[in-house]
Amino acid sequence: MKTMSLRKFIIFSMLGISLVTSANDYIIYSIVQNVPMSHDDTTKKNFYINMGEKQGIRPGTVLDVLRNINRSDPYETKKRYSYNVKIAELKIIHAEDNAAIGSINEINNKSDDPLFEIENVMIGDKVSVKISD
């Protein structure tokens, strides 16, 4: 009787661990840019992402870049609020099995967009497939 409940416990524990470890955050893990040699040169940047063809990404796919912003309310509740805000879009220019390279498609810096401390894409920003409006 005890061995049967121990087996059930082990099976449910393994199932729970596998569910927890299967969730992935897809992020920008590296940024490479050229060095402009004159005032007329534009800076080109490539953004390296841990999401690729196995996740359905192909060249031309547009990804949303999201930043998690945390702020605390120091007055009433002392509660911490977390905002997941879209800051840019990347267009994939190269994809492999589990990785891709993207370039800026659009940056959200219009007057009615939220203000960011760094108004560009950073390492650690999350990416997700853009869902059409």
Buried (B, 14 or more C-beta within 10 A) or exposed (E): EEEEEEEEEEEEEEEEEEEEEEEEEBBBEEBEEEEEEEEEEEEEBBBBBBBBBEBEBEEEBBBBBBBEBEEEEEEEEEEEEEEEEBBBBBBBBBBEEBBBBBEBBBBBEEEEEEEBEEEBBBEEBBBBEBEEE
